[in-house]
Every structure is written in C-alpha cells, then in structure tokens.
Amino acid sequence: MQEYDSADLDAILELERSPGYALVVKRLNGELERRRMHLESDPGDGFLRAQGQVGGLRTALAIPDILKAEIKASLKE
C-alpha cells in the first residue's frame, strides 16, 4: 500500500469541493443513468459490455472514498 500523509487527505477533500470535480461527477452519473436505461430497455447482445461499463463508472465514482479510507488507515499506522 502507498504511503500517505495528512496532506494527501486534504488534497482529496479539496478535490471533492472543486467545481471541476463536480462537473466530472455529474457527467459520470449521467453516463451511469444512460447505461442503466440501456440495460433495462435492451438486455440483449450488449448486456455484458454495458454491465462492465456500469461497473467501471461506479468504481470511478467511488475512487475518492476509497482513497480517503486508504489514507486514513495509513495515517493510523
């Protein structure tokens, strides 16, 4: 696991407050909703590909929380 310090946590918290990051999250959520609607309307041939794309988008949205947890755990060591 990577070595983190409190400045790393501050950087993630600052990222989450930035207007640019809000735009990225809004776009990712829009893509997630678009892919979900596609899955519900046409679960045919592209189902597994769309399912993987949805999983990727969910992971991208979770990265700040994952990093915060890793940083906090590293700071407690």
Residue, then its C-alpha position, 0 to 999 in steps of 0.5 A: m500500500q502507498e504511503y500517505d500523509s495528512a496532506d494527501l487527505d486534504a488534497i482529496l477533500e479539496l478535490e471533492r469541493s472543486p467545481g471541476y470535480a463536480l462537473v466530472v461527477k455529474r457527467l459520470n452519473g449521467e453516463l451511469e443513468r444512460r447505461r442503466m436505461h440501456l440495460e433495462s430497455d435492451p438486455g440483449d447482445g450488449f448486456l455484458r459490455a454495458q454491465g462492465q461499463v456500469g461497473g467501471l463508472r461506479t468504481a470511478l465514482a467511488i475512487p475518492d472514498i476509497l482513497k480517503a479510507e486508504i489514507k486514513a488507515s495509513l495515517k493510523e499506522 
